[in-house]
Amino acid sequence: MRCASTETMDQYMPLVGIPNILPMDAPTANKVKEEETESIYYFATLNPNQVSSSKNAMSTANSSNSRSRNTFIQSNKVDPFDDVKLGQLLGTGSYGRVYRGLWNGAVVAVKVLEHLQHDDDPGAPDKEAILNGQLSHPSIVQMYKSCAREIGHSQEEDGKSIMETWMVMEYCNKGSLCDAVDKGWFRSKTSLFEPDWKALIVTAKEIASAMCYLHGCNILHGDLTSNNILLAGGEKDQRMFVSKVADFGLSRVLDLGNDTIQTKTYGTVTYMPPELLMEGKMTKACDVTSLKSLQLATSCPTALKKFIFKCLSVKAEDRPTFAEILPMLDELEDELVGTF
């Protein structure tokens, strides 16, 4: 469960709270007295717009129960890939739905997007599939194959085709960078009040390496956040994971000779820089910074503070490029090695 106030929530996540009428010392399963009966509470959010009749409600409930009992489920429509079996739903949001799946016995992630067909939309989901399929880097989530198909027409949008894009992608089994921070994976093993600087810098180097590759291809990510960095299990160091850049739904490709894209769309607001929000200017420098400033602990090494504040510069021209960030991180690793 997540706190209802977390900014990582989206419109599809219900607000769930625990009523204060419940006693703090409620008996647990292994400490129930003979005369007491443990209560089990269920909380649900009901939306009347989603259910038109009690019959539909019962059908939905039965469908949910069957999905929880079965490892693999069948889509309402014929799946476009004969060799891919859909598993449980991993997440849903404005970006679409992501399932765990099996591709010829191998575990994969299957991303399914429904969208209107807009030939002039630079951020259309089908273009995400095309772009992602052209990328290959150890720190970028790999896409193996994709397809797009028409599934209907929209009455509200003058009969425009409703498209469904399927992407079979690398499965990252350790969740997101945001989840890892919440779980304390970047805290020192010897002190809960100190960060694990080694883990932080190594992870930052992986992300910077991927972004350096993207910018070298004149590709702007457009929504680089902790939720769009996924972690896959690995044994190359004590972290036991590797980080990978994901979600290219808002990515743009710079035209040859241009370093700026004028746009009215942008990603997660707290991660967007001032020039993009106020002037609509999207550049490589937008991927480096975020709008939300950081409160650094007094124990944070001076060299790291300077590095962070440089990346968070208000002026785009004052921020380092990812090509410059990589050697800066190497220097930080050398300087702080005694802290590890």
C-alpha positions in Angstrom: 0.0 0.0 0.0 1.1 3.6 -0.7 0.3 6.7 1.3 -2.6 8.5 -0.2 -0.6 11.7 -0.4 2.2 10.3 -2.5 2.8 12.1 -5.8 3.4 8.8 -7.6 -0.4 8.0 -7.6 -2.4 8.5 -10.7 -6.1 8.8 -11.5 -6.5 5.0 -11.6 -5.3 4.4 -8.0 -8.0 4.6 -5.3 -7.4 6.5 -2.2 -7.3 4.0 0.6 -7.3 4.9 4.3 -7.4 3.0 7.6 -10.2 4.4 9.9 -9.1 5.8 13.2 -11.9 3.8 14.9 -9.7 0.7 14.8 -7.7 0.2 18.0 -3.9 0.4 17.7 -3.5 -2.8 19.7 -5.9 -4.9 17.7 -5.1 -8.6 18.3 -3.0 -10.3 15.6 -3.4 -13.7 14.1 -1.0 -15.4 16.5 -2.2 -13.5 19.6 -5.9 -13.9 19.6 -7.5 -14.7 23.0 -10.0 -17.5 23.2 -12.9 -15.1 23.8 -11.8 -12.7 21.0 -12.4 -13.0 17.3 -10.1 -11.4 14.9 -11.8 -9.0 12.5 -10.8 -8.8 8.8 -11.6 -5.4 7.2 -11.9 -4.8 3.4 -11.8 -1.4 1.9 -13.1 -0.7 -1.6 -13.7 2.4 -3.8 -16.9 2.1 -5.9 -17.5 4.1 -9.0 -21.1 4.0 -10.3 -20.1 5.1 -13.7 -18.1 1.9 -14.2 -21.0 -0.5 -13.6 -24.4 0.0 -15.4 -26.3 -2.9 -13.7 -26.0 -5.4 -10.9 -25.6 -8.1 -13.5 -22.5 -6.3 -14.8 -21.2 -5.8 -11.3 -21.5 -9.6 -10.6 -19.8 -10.3 -13.9 -17.0 -8.0 -13.0 -16.6 -9.6 -9.5 -16.5 -13.1 -11.0 -14.0 -12.0 -13.6 -11.7 -10.5 -10.8 -12.0 -13.7 -8.7 -11.1 -15.9 -11.7 -8.1 -13.8 -12.5 -6.8 -13.9 -8.9 -7.0 -17.7 -9.0 -5.4 -18.3 -12.4 -1.8 -17.6 -13.2 -2.6 -16.7 -16.8 -5.7 -15.0 -18.2 -7.2 -14.7 -21.6 -7.9 -11.3 -23.1 -11.4 -10.3 -24.2 -10.0 -10.0 -27.7 -7.7 -12.4 -29.5 -4.1 -11.7 -28.5 -2.0 -10.5 -31.4 0.9 -12.7 -30.5 0.4 -16.5 -30.6 3.6 -17.2 -28.7 2.9 -14.8 -25.8 0.7 -15.7 -22.8 -0.6 -12.9 -20.6 -0.1 -13.2 -16.9 -1.1 -11.0 -14.0 -1.6 -7.3 -14.3 1.5 -5.5 -12.9 0.3 -1.9 -13.2 -2.1 0.5 -14.9 -2.3 4.2 -15.5 -2.5 6.9 -18.2 0.2 5.1 -20.1 -1.9 1.9 -20.4 -1.6 -1.5 -18.8 1.5 -3.7 -18.1 1.2 -7.5 -17.7 3.7 -10.1 -16.7 3.8 -12.7 -19.5 5.5 -15.7 -21.0 7.1 -15.6 -24.4 8.0 -19.1 -25.5 8.6 -19.9 -21.8 10.7 -16.7 -21.1 9.3 -14.2 -18.6 8.6 -10.8 -20.2 6.6 -7.7 -19.6 3.7 -6.9 -22.0 2.7 -3.3 -22.4 -0.8 -2.7 -23.9 -1.8 0.8 -24.9 -5.2 2.0 -26.3 -5.2 5.3 -28.2 -6.7 7.2 -31.0 -4.9 7.2 -34.3 -3.2 10.5 -34.7 -0.8 10.7 -37.6 0.5 14.1 -36.6 1.0 13.3 -32.9 4.8 13.1 -32.1 4.0 11.4 -28.8 1.6 8.7 -30.1 2.0 5.3 -28.3 2.7 3.5 -31.6 5.6 5.8 -32.2 6.9 4.8 -28.7 7.0 1.2 -29.9 8.9 2.2 -33.1 11.4 4.4 -31.2 12.0 1.8 -28.4 12.5 -0.9 -30.9 15.5 1.0 -32.4 17.3 1.4 -29.1 19.9 -1.0 -27.7 21.8 -0.3 -24.5 22.5 -2.3 -21.3 20.8 0.3 -19.2 17.7 0.7 -21.3 14.7 -1.6 -21.0 14.8 -3.8 -24.2 11.8 -4.2 -26.4 11.7 -7.4 -28.3 8.7 -6.9 -30.6 5.6 -4.9 -31.0 2.4 -4.5 -33.1 -0.5 -2.1 -33.5 -4.0 -3.0 -34.6 -7.4 -1.3 -34.9 -10.0 -2.4 -32.3 -12.8 0.0 -33.0 -13.9 3.6 -33.8 -14.6 6.5 -31.6 -18.0 8.1 -31.8 -16.8 11.2 -29.8 -13.8 11.8 -32.2 -15.6 11.8 -35.6 -15.1 8.0 -36.1 -11.4 8.0 -35.7 -9.8 4.6 -35.4 -9.1 3.3 -31.8 -5.8 1.6 -31.9 -4.2 -1.0 -29.6 -0.4 -1.2 -29.4 1.3 -4.2 -27.8 4.9 -4.2 -26.8 6.8 -7.3 -25.6 9.6 -6.0 -23.4 12.3 -7.0 -21.0 10.9 -7.9 -17.6 12.4 -6.0 -14.7 11.6 -8.0 -11.6 12.8 -5.5 -8.9 10.3 -2.7 -9.4 11.1 0.9 -9.9 13.8 3.2 -8.5 11.0 5.0 -6.6 10.0 1.7 -4.9 13.7 0.9 -4.1 14.1 4.3 -2.4 10.9 3.7 -0.3 12.2 0.2 0.7 15.5 1.7 1.9 17.7 -0.1 -0.6 20.0 2.9 -0.8 20.6 3.2 2.9 23.8 2.0 4.5 23.9 -1.5 5.8 25.6 -0.3 9.0 23.5 2.8 9.7 19.9 3.5 8.8 20.6 7.2 9.0 23.3 7.2 6.3 22.9 6.7 2.6 24.8 4.0 0.7 26.9 6.3 -1.4 28.4 3.5 -3.5 24.9 2.2 -4.5 23.7 5.7 -5.3 26.6 6.6 -7.5 26.7 3.3 -9.3 23.0 3.6 -10.1 23.4 7.2 -11.2 26.2 6.1 -13.6 24.0 3.5 -15.2 21.2 6.0 -15.8 23.7 8.6 -17.0 25.2 6.1 -19.4 21.8 5.3 -20.9 20.9 9.0 -21.2 24.3 9.7 -22.8 23.5 7.1 -25.4 20.0 8.5 -26.0 21.3 12.1 -26.4 24.0 10.8 -28.7 21.1 9.6 -30.9 19.5 13.0 -30.6 16.6 11.5 -28.6 15.1 13.4 -25.7 13.4 11.2 -23.0 11.0 13.8 -21.9 9.9 12.1 -18.6 12.9 10.9 -16.7 11.6 10.2 -13.2 12.3 7.6 -10.5 9.1 5.8 -11.6 10.5 5.4 -15.1 13.8 3.8 -14.0 13.2 0.1 -13.6 15.4 -2.4 -11.7 16.3 -5.9 -12.9 17.9 -8.5 -10.7 21.7 -8.8 -11.2 24.8 -10.0 -9.3 27.5 -7.7 -10.6 27.7 -5.8 -7.3 26.3 -5.7 -3.8 23.1 -4.0 -4.9 21.9 -7.2 -6.6 20.2 -5.2 -9.3 20.9 -3.1 -12.4 18.9 0.0 -13.3 17.3 0.6 -16.7 15.7 3.6 -18.3 12.1 2.9 -19.5 8.9 4.5 -20.8 9.5 6.5 -24.0 6.0 7.7 -24.4 6.9 11.3 -24.3 10.3 11.0 -26.1 11.1 13.3 -29.0 13.7 13.1 -31.8 15.6 16.3 -32.5 15.8 17.3 -36.2 19.3 17.5 -37.7 20.9 20.9 -36.8 18.2 21.7 -34.1 18.8 21.5 -30.4 15.3 22.6 -29.2 11.8 21.3 -29.7 8.8 23.6 -29.1 6.1 21.7 -27.4 2.9 22.1 -25.3 3.2 18.6 -23.7 5.4 17.5 -20.9 5.8 14.7 -18.4 5.6 14.6 -14.6 5.4 18.2 -13.5 7.7 18.0 -10.5 10.5 16.6 -12.7 10.1 19.2 -15.5 12.4 22.3 -15.7 11.2 25.9 -15.7 12.0 26.6 -19.4 9.8 23.7 -20.5 6.8 24.6 -18.3 6.9 28.4 -18.9 8.3 28.6 -22.5 7.6 25.1 -23.9 11.3 24.7 -24.8 12.4 21.1 -24.7 16.2 20.4 -24.9 18.7 17.8 -23.7 19.1 19.9 -20.6 15.5 19.1 -19.6 16.4 15.5 -19.0 19.2 16.5 -16.5 17.2 18.5 -14.0 13.9 18.6 -12.1 11.8 21.5 -10.9 11.5 20.3 -7.3 14.5 21.3 -5.2 16.2 18.8 -2.8 16.8 19.2 0.9 20.2 17.7 1.4 21.4 16.4 4.8 24.3 18.1 6.5 26.2 14.8 6.3 26.1 15.0 2.5 29.7 15.3 1.2 30.5 18.7 -0.2 31.6 17.4 -3.6 28.2 15.7 -4.0 26.3 18.8 -3.0 28.1 20.8 -5.7 27.3 18.2 -8.3 23.6 18.0 -7.4 23.1 21.8 -7.3 24.9 22.1 -10.7 22.5 19.6 -12.2 19.6 21.5 -10.6 20.6 24.9 -12.1 17.7 27.0 -13.1 19.4 28.1 -16.3 19.6 25.3 -18.8 23.0 26.4 -20.1 24.5 26.0 -16.5 23.6 22.3 -16.3 26.2 19.7 -17.3 25.4 17.3 -20.2 25.3 13.6 -19.6 28.6 13.3 -21.4 30.0 15.6 -18.7 28.1 13.9 -15.9 29.7 10.5 -16.4 33.3 11.6 -15.6 31.9 13.8 -12.8 30.4 10.7 -11.2 33.7 8.8 -11.7 35.4 11.6 -9.7 32.8 11.4 -7.0 33.2 7.7 -6.7 37.0 8.1 -6.3 36.7 10.9 -3.8 34.0 9.2 -1.7 35.5 5.7 -1.8 36.5 6.0 1.9 32.9 6.5 2.8 31.8 3.1 1.3 
